[in-house]
Amino acid sequence: MKKKLISENKLEFDKIVKAKNLYIMMKKIKKMKFISKSLQNSQMNWDNVGTGEVVVSVDNNKIYFFEEIHLENGMKLNDKKMWEIDSEKNKIGFYHFRNNDYENIFNFILENGKYITERKYECFPDNYFGEIEVFDDKIHFTIKIVGSKKNEIIEYIYEK
């Protein structure tokens, strides 16, 4: 019983450390790579690759990313994201700026070394799923979109 309790406490401690490490790393992000892929049966044909700069702003446990992405086809995209880090509950909230407000898209939990979405995000007729992997020098954020016309993967690779 005592060994099981120690093991559970270590697991919780490791999760808290991972969330705090993610927070520290996110504050240092400066650049990014962007990849979007249309998969089998997708009608979107939205295959793009690009690079960009990220300006980071911090407000307590909220980290804001202001992104400028330059696609290989010459287009420029601007995007705003907010991450809410709750290291006590081992959760990461992801918000996307749209309609003049930050909308909660995903809540991530740590499972098997990576952050996965607690539940899908629904924007009819599409379902969105997400995953975050943290490495020593980068953060890999992946969104999968599945719907009647879409079958897409969008990857954001954030680096210091």
Long-range contacts (C-beta under 8 A, 24 or more apart in sequence): 12-90, 15-90, 15-110, 16-87, 16-88, 16-90, 18-90, 18-110, 18-134, 19-85, 19-86, 19-87, 19-90, 19-91, 19-92, 19-110, 20-85, 20-87, 21-134, 22-85, 22-92, 22-115, 22-132, 22-134, 22-139, 23-61, 23-63, 23-85, 23-87, 25-134, 25-139, 25-160, 26-56, 26-63, 26-65, 26-83, 26-85, 26-139, 26-158, 27-56, 27-58, 27-63, 28-56, 28-160, 29-54, 29-56, 29-65, 29-139, 29-158, 29-159, 29-160, 30-54, 30-56, 30-159, 30-160, 31-158, 31-159, 31-160, 32-67, 32-69, 32-156, 32-157, 32-158, 32-159, 33-155, 33-156, 33-157, 33-159, 34-69, 34-71, 34-77, 34-154, 34-155, 34-156, 34-157, 35-153, 35-154, 35-155, 35-157, 36-152, 36-153, 36-154, 36-155, 37-152, 37-153, 37-154, 37-155, 38-151, 38-152, 39-151, 39-152, 39-153, 40-151, 41-151, 42-149, 42-150, 42-151, 42-152, 43-149, 43-150, 44-149, 44-150, 44-152, 46-152, 48-72, 48-73, 48-75, 50-77, 52-77, 54-158, 61-85, 61-86, 61-87, 65-158, 91-118, 92-132, 94-130, 105-130, 106-130, 108-132, 125-149, 126-150
